[in-house]
């Protein structure tokens, strides 16, 4: 009887010990699985972060490319004074633009000096012609005579950069009435110009004038 009791006690202790080992092994496995899961989570987060960074870099790159393409397209579409102009380049003493055939002839009196010109058939020029005679105040600057004038209508498709020597322009940004007689080769940095005509006297005659004038502009005999 005592032997049976001792045997049963020994078997119970072995079961308890085995049960304890099983729990210890299960906890270790759980810890390992947990560590593995955390490692995978970190790797996933790092991978997702790298993908997000790559996406951000791609987006920035695409944005930069789009801006460059837009700038290039704007440069390609940039309208300048010589576009569609009939020009002469042999006689540098005379205006570069050839006056429009059948255009409206005008006289502009800078004091005792007469500067003649021809206005074209643009909407802006026709609006000015309808107002003639007018007196326009202008000041001498490095490459033009220019003065603030009344608002005139204009066609957006005729707005351009730069000028040709001798051009009579309407600058929409003030607006200005201006006669440009020098620096056509560096003029394309200046925008907001609408050509309304050209003078028909030698460039030196207007370039020789100094100061400010109240210019009388009137129709000439056609």
Phi and psi in degrees as a GROMACS rama.xvg file:
@    title "Ramachandran Plot"
@    xaxis  label "Phi"
@    yaxis  label "Psi"
@TYPE xy
-62.8622  -39.1683  UNK-2
-62.5584  -40.0537  UNK-3
-64.6757  -41.114  UNK-4
-63.9766  -44.4192  UNK-5
-62.7589  -39.9  UNK-6
-63.0226  -43.2353  UNK-7
-64.4996  -39.2057  UNK-8
-63.5729  -42.5273  UNK-9
-63.4007  -40.5911  UNK-10
-65.26  -39.2242  UNK-11
-63.7488  -40.4629  UNK-12
-65.2004  -39.2558  UNK-13
-63.4868  -41.3476  UNK-14
-63.7079  -42.585  UNK-15
-62.7901  -41.9541  UNK-16
-63.605  -43.9783  UNK-17
-64.2201  -39.1106  UNK-18
-63.1142  -40.0321  UNK-19
-64.3701  -41.9917  UNK-20
-62.6213  -39.1783  UNK-21
-61.9709  -42.7124  UNK-22
-64.4082  -41.7842  UNK-23
-62.2063  -43.4397  UNK-24
-63.3512  -41.9888  UNK-25
-63.2427  -40.1201  UNK-26
-65.5815  -40.7452  UNK-27
-64.1663  -43.3704  UNK-28
-61.6694  -40.8549  UNK-29
-63.1688  -41.5104  UNK-30
-62.579  -41.3006  UNK-31
-64.9156  -43.8933  UNK-32
-61.9346  -40.4614  UNK-33
-62.6397  -43.9152  UNK-34
-63.7557  -41.5644  UNK-35
-62.7331  -41.5855  UNK-36
-63.469  -41.4323  UNK-37
-64.1269  -40.6643  UNK-38
-62.7271  -42.4843  UNK-39
-64.5668  -38.6342  UNK-40
-62.6639  -44.551  UNK-41
-61.0149  -44.5568  UNK-42
-62.5248  -39.9648  UNK-43
-63.9989  -44.1531  UNK-44
-62.9952  -41.4395  UNK-45
-63.6063  -41.6964  UNK-46
-63.6407  -45.8388  UNK-47
-61.9389  -39.7911  UNK-48
-62.8254  -42.1338  UNK-49
-64.2874  -40.2914  UNK-50
-64.6098  -41.0944  UNK-51
-64.2714  -40.9807  UNK-52
-62.1696  -43.3489  UNK-53
-61.9233  -42.3988  UNK-54
-62.1298  -41.3965  UNK-55
-64.0505  -42.2282  UNK-56
-64.5248  -39.8791  UNK-57
-64.7016  -41.4317  UNK-58
-62.5041  -45.0494  UNK-59
-62.6175  -41.2746  UNK-60
-64.2777  -42.9539  UNK-61
-64.3134  -39.3896  UNK-62
-62.3462  -42.9189  UNK-63
-63.8948  -39.8469  UNK-64
-64.476  -42.5406  UNK-65
-62.4227  -41.6554  UNK-66
-64.5226  -41.0068  UNK-67
-64.3833  -41.7745  UNK-68
-65.8929  -39.7238  UNK-69
-64.2888  -42.1667  UNK-70
-64.0175  -41.0614  UNK-71
-65.8595  -40.391  UNK-72
-65.0514  -40.7478  UNK-73
-62.1489  -41.165  UNK-74
-64.443  -40.1504  UNK-75
-65.4352  -37.4205  UNK-76
-87.2081  -1.06557  UNK-77
-61.7891  121.216  UNK-78
-90.7296  133.516  UNK-79
-123.432  168.41  UNK-80
-60.1304  -33.3784  UNK-81
-79.3717  -12.7738  UNK-82
-61.2695  119.906  UNK-83
74.1156  4.1145  UNK-84
-85.2961  143.09  UNK-85
-89.5117  119.596  UNK-86
-125.471  155.262  UNK-87
-122.845  140.008  UNK-88
-126.483  2.12144  UNK-89
-77.2516  -41.5639  UNK-90
-105.165  97.2647  UNK-91
-69.9049  -13.6736  UNK-92
-78.3892  -15.1565  UNK-93
-109.018  160.554  UNK-94
-55.1385  147.976  UNK-95
-72.6664  -40.1361  UNK-96
-76.9058  134.054  UNK-97
-82.058  129.661  UNK-98
-57.8697  145.851  UNK-99
-64.2829  129.579  UNK-100
-66.6341  126.686  UNK-101
81.9427  8.08317  UNK-102
-69.264  175.629  UNK-103
-91.3741  119.016  UNK-104
-80.2179  139.335  UNK-105
-133.387  157.246  UNK-106
-114.531  135.85  UNK-107
-125.404  119.465  UNK-108
-101.407  109.695  UNK-109
-95.7072  84.4697  UNK-110
63.184  -120.353  UNK-111
-91.0085  -1.40432  UNK-112
-96.6979  126.147  UNK-113
-97.2642  123.044  UNK-114
-113.439  119.15  UNK-115
-94.8107  159.454  UNK-116
-160.047  174.916  UNK-117
-132.842  125.626  UNK-118
-92.6642  147.284  UNK-119
-91.1282  -167.492  UNK-120
-99.8023  18.8769  UNK-121
-66.9824  159.997  UNK-122
-58.8284  -38.7976  UNK-123
-67.421  -46.2271  UNK-124
-62.7565  -40.9325  UNK-125
-65.7349  -34.3793  UNK-126
-67.1399  -37.6146  UNK-127
-68.0938  -42.8519  UNK-128
-57.916  -38.5268  UNK-129
-64.9082  -20.792  UNK-130
-91.9721  -14.9679  UNK-131
-65.6183  145.068  UNK-132
-80.875  148.506  UNK-133
-136.862  160.489  UNK-134
-113.217  122.805  UNK-135
-116.563  121.993  UNK-136
-80.9608  132.045  UNK-137
-137.497  155.883  UNK-138
-121.61  150.174  UNK-139
-82.3914  131.175  UNK-140
-125.467  -172.403  UNK-141
-61.7329  -35.7099  UNK-142
-130.369  8.55334  UNK-143
-161.007  169.112  UNK-144
-106.501  132.025  UNK-145
-147.705  144.535  UNK-146
-157.506  150.952  UNK-147
-65.4223  137.142  UNK-148
-130.243  -176.69  UNK-149
-74.8196  154.566  UNK-150
-62.9495  133.721  UNK-151
-126.472  150.523  UNK-152
-70.7247  155.682  UNK-153
-154.212  157.939  UNK-154
-95.3922  125.552  UNK-155
-56.3626  -32.1557  UNK-156
-71.3904  -12.7696  UNK-157
-98.4589  -4.24279  UNK-158
-74.6952  132.672  UNK-159
-146.942  175.71  UNK-160
-98.8536  143.17  UNK-161
78.3399  -173.389  UNK-162
-154.863  170.506  UNK-163
-110.696  144.769  UNK-164
-57.3161  127.231  UNK-165
100.722  -6.19995  UNK-166
-66.3878  143.214  UNK-167
-103.388  118.766  UNK-168
-124.254  157.296  UNK-169
-112.7  117.034  UNK-170
-96.7115  119.419  UNK-171
-76.9097  -11.322  UNK-172
-80.0886  -7.71228  UNK-173
-114.676  -55.2256  UNK-174
-90.2544  162.067  UNK-175
-122.895  146.782  UNK-176
-100.789  129.009  UNK-177
-144.423  142.86  UNK-178
-116.984  117.335  UNK-179
-106.04  123.141  UNK-180
-121.896  -4.32075  UNK-181
-143.937  166.394  UNK-182
68.823  29.5061  UNK-183
-61.2496  -27.9824  UNK-184
-69.304  -18.2245  UNK-185
-119.783  16.1593  UNK-186
-82.9332  -14.0235  UNK-187
-73.364  -0.939586  UNK-188
-79.1901  -12.6579  UNK-189
-103.371  126.895  UNK-190
-107.817  -165.395  UNK-191
64.2028  32.6401  UNK-192
-104.077  140.851  UNK-193
-127.014  119.296  UNK-194
-77.5294  130.504  UNK-195
-118.547  -3.23439  UNK-196
165.348  -162.743  UNK-197
-155.099  147.026  UNK-198
-76.1322  160.528  UNK-199
-122.801  14.143  UNK-200
-105.525  161.196  UNK-201
-55.8387  143.164  UNK-202
-60.0055  -31.6246  UNK-203
-64.3332  -27.1556  UNK-204
-69.291  -38.8287  UNK-205
-83.8606  -31.3442  UNK-206
-66.7798  -24.414  UNK-207
-77.374  -13.6008  UNK-208
-79.796  148.675  UNK-209
-131.481  158.104  UNK-210
86.6793  -152.474  UNK-211
-121.909  154.132  UNK-212
-143.457  149.82  UNK-213
-98.6083  98.2857  UNK-214
-85.373  125.844  UNK-215
-87.4959  118.928  UNK-216
-112.549  124.639  UNK-217
-145.6  164.12  UNK-218
-68.362  140.322  UNK-219
-98.875  169.468  UNK-220
-65.9952  129.721  UNK-221
